[in-house]
Amino acid sequence: MNILYLNNSVHLGGDTKCILKLCKELKHSNKVIMASNGGSLINEFEKMGIKHYKIKPVSSINIFSMIFNIILIIKIVKKESIDIIHSHHRMTTLMSKIASKFVKVKVVHTQHLCIENKFFLTRLTLNNIKTITVSEGAKEILKRKCKLNEKNITTIYNTIELECKNKEVDLKLLELKEKGFFLVAQVSRIIDYKGVYDFVDVAESTVKNNKDIRFLLIGEGEESENLKKYIKQGNLEEYVYVLGSKDNVIEHLKYIDLVLLCSHIEGLPLVPLEAFSERVPVIATNIEGTKEEIVDGENGFLVEPKNIEVFTEKINDIFNNKELYNSLKENAYKIFKEKFDVDRYIAEHVALYNKVLYSE
C-alpha cells in the first residue's frame, strides 16, 4: 500500500519517534511518504530514503495556510497514488479529511495526548475517522468528552527504537557516574506540563538528606532558561543538571539508575518504555496513559501529580533497598517485552490499515 504520514513538525518528541518507527518498519514492503513543516529530525527521514513534502505550519489556525495545505495534500495523493493518510496532529487530520472529499484516499488519525480541552474541535475533526489512541485513557476521553463512536477508536500501545548508531554520551553524565553517584533523570521537553519544576523540587527535597544522589534533566524547551534560574535560586547547581536534548536517549539511559516522570498530562509517554528496555525503573505521576505502563510496585511506582513528599519517599525506598531495586529492574524489562514489543506494534497498525482500506 502507499502511505502518507502527516504531522505538523518532526521534532524530538514521541509522535515523531512513532512515525519514524512506522516508516522504518514499513518502507520495505510499502511506499512511504512523509509531509510536515520540518524540524530537527528531518534528516532521519532523509537517511531512510523517505521522500518529504513541506507543508505550512498548522499549530495556529490560518485560513490561507489551511487552503494551501489542503491543495498540497490533494496533489501529493494524486502524484504518489496514496491509499491511506496517517495523520498525527489534529489539524493535519482535519485538512486530510477535507482533502479526502476531493480525492479518493482513506484517513487514519493517531491521538497522542489525553486532551483536556478543545473537545468540540476534536469531535468535528475525528467524527467518522478511524482513530488510534496510544492509551485506554486517551480512548476514554474521546468517547466521554468528545462523544466519538467507540467502534472507530482502537488503542495501540507505543513501542520504541532500540537501535542507536550514536553512542556518544554527555560528559557530565559520565563524570557523575564515575564518581559513584546514584543518578535520577527525567527525559522530557522542558515545558510546564511535563512537571519540570516539580522535578527540581523533588531533587531539592531528596538531597537535603541524601548527598549521594544527583538529578539530571535531559531535554530542552520553552522553559529551559527559566528552569536554570529556578535551579540557581535554590542553590541546587551541584545537584541538578540540565543536559539539553539528546537524539540517543537509550545510550544515556544505560548510565541512569532511576527515571522520574513528573508530567501533569501525557498520552502514552515513550520515556518509561525506553527506561524499561534498559532495566531502569520509573517513578511517575498517576495520570491517564502513564498508569497503563507502570504496575505500581512492580516496575516502578505511581505518585499523585505534584506530591513532592511521596516522590522523595519512593526515591529513598529504592536507594536504600537493594532487593526492591533489583526486583523493579527485572520486572521493568519483563513487562516491556510483554506489552510494548515492536512486532505487535507494527502488526496492529498494518491490520488497521487493511481494515480501513478493504473492509469499508
VENUR-V60572 format. One record per backbone hydrogen bond with DSSP energy under -1.0 kcal/mol. NH is the residue of the N-H (numbers start at 0). CO is the residue of the C=O. E is the energy in kcal/mol with one decimal. If there is no record, write none. Layout:
nh = (NH:NH)
co = (CO:CO)
e = (E:E)
This chain:
nh = (2:3:4:5:6:9:12:16:17:18:19:20:21:22:23:24:25:26:30:32:33:34:35:36:40:41:43:45:46:48:49:52:54:65:66:67:68:69:70:71:72:73:74:75:76:77:78:79:81:82:83:84:85:86:87:92:93:94:95:96:97:98:99:100:101:102:105:107:108:109:110:113:114:121:122:123:124:125:126:128:130:131:132:133:138:139:140:141:142:143:144:145:147:151:152:153:155:173:174:175:176:177:178:179:180:181:183:184:185:187:190:193:194:198:199:200:201:202:203:204:205:206:208:213:214:215:216:217:222:223:226:227:228:229:230:231:232:233:234:235:238:239:240:242:251:252:254:255:256:257:258:259:260:263:273:274:275:276:277:278:279:281:282:283:284:285:286:289:290:291:292:293:296:297:298:300:302:306:307:310:311:312:313:314:315:316:317:318:319:324:325:326:327:328:329:330:331:332:333:334:335:336:337:338:339:344:345:346:347:348:349:350:351:352:353:354:355:356:357:358)
co = (30:83:32:85:34:37:10:12:13:14:15:16:17:18:19:20:21:22:0:2:50:4:52:7:9:38:40:41:42:45:44:33:35:61:62:63:64:65:66:67:68:69:70:71:72:73:74:75:76:1:1:105:3:107:5:88:89:90:91:92:93:94:95:97:98:98:82:84:129:86:131:265:112:117:118:119:120:121:122:125:151:108:153:110:134:135:136:137:138:139:140:140:141:148:149:130:132:169:170:171:172:173:174:176:175:211:213:257:215:217:188:190:191:194:195:196:197:198:199:200:201:202:205:181:238:183:240:185:189:220:222:223:224:225:226:227:228:229:231:230:235:235:214:216:247:248:251:252:182:182:280:184:282:192:269:270:271:272:274:275:274:298:258:300:260:302:284:287:286:288:289:289:299:294:294:281:283:303:305:306:307:308:309:310:311:312:313:314:315:320:321:322:323:324:325:326:327:328:329:330:331:332:333:334:335:340:341:342:343:344:345:346:347:348:349:350:351:352:353:354)
e = (-3.2:-2.3:-3.1:-2.2:-1.9:-1.6:-2.2:-1.9:-2.0:-1.9:-2.8:-2.1:-2.3:-2.8:-2.6:-2.2:-2.1:-1.9:-1.8:-2.8:-2.6:-2.2:-2.0:-2.2:-2.6:-1.6:-1.0:-1.8:-2.4:-1.3:-2.5:-2.4:-2.1:-2.6:-2.3:-2.3:-2.7:-2.7:-2.3:-2.3:-2.9:-2.1:-2.2:-2.7:-2.6:-2.1:-3.0:-2.8:-1.6:-2.5:-1.8:-3.2:-2.9:-2.9:-2.6:-2.1:-2.1:-2.3:-1.9:-2.6:-2.0:-2.5:-2.2:-1.5:-2.0:-1.0:-2.1:-3.2:-2.3:-2.2:-3.3:-1.5:-1.3:-2.0:-2.4:-2.7:-2.3:-2.9:-1.8:-2.4:-3.3:-3.6:-2.4:-1.4:-1.6:-2.4:-1.7:-1.9:-2.0:-3.1:-2.2:-1.3:-2.2:-1.7:-1.9:-2.7:-2.3:-1.9:-2.5:-2.4:-2.2:-2.4:-1.5:-1.4:-1.8:-2.7:-2.8:-2.4:-2.3:-1.7:-1.8:-1.5:-2.2:-2.0:-1.5:-2.2:-2.7:-2.2:-2.6:-2.4:-2.3:-2.6:-1.3:-2.3:-3.1:-2.6:-3.0:-2.8:-2.5:-2.0:-2.8:-2.0:-1.9:-2.0:-2.4:-2.1:-2.7:-1.4:-1.8:-2.4:-2.0:-2.6:-2.4:-2.8:-1.3:-2.4:-1.9:-1.1:-1.9:-1.8:-2.2:-2.9:-2.0:-3.4:-2.5:-2.8:-3.0:-2.1:-1.3:-2.0:-2.5:-1.4:-2.6:-2.4:-1.9:-2.3:-1.9:-1.5:-2.2:-1.6:-1.8:-1.5:-3.3:-3.1:-1.4:-1.7:-2.6:-1.9:-1.7:-2.0:-2.3:-2.2:-2.6:-2.2:-2.2:-2.2:-2.3:-2.6:-2.3:-2.4:-2.5:-1.9:-2.5:-2.2:-2.0:-2.2:-2.0:-1.5:-2.0:-2.7:-1.7:-2.1:-1.7:-2.4:-2.2:-1.7:-2.4:-2.3:-2.3:-1.5:-2.6:-2.3:-1.7:-2.7:-2.6:-2.0:-2.6:-2.4:-2.7:-1.8)
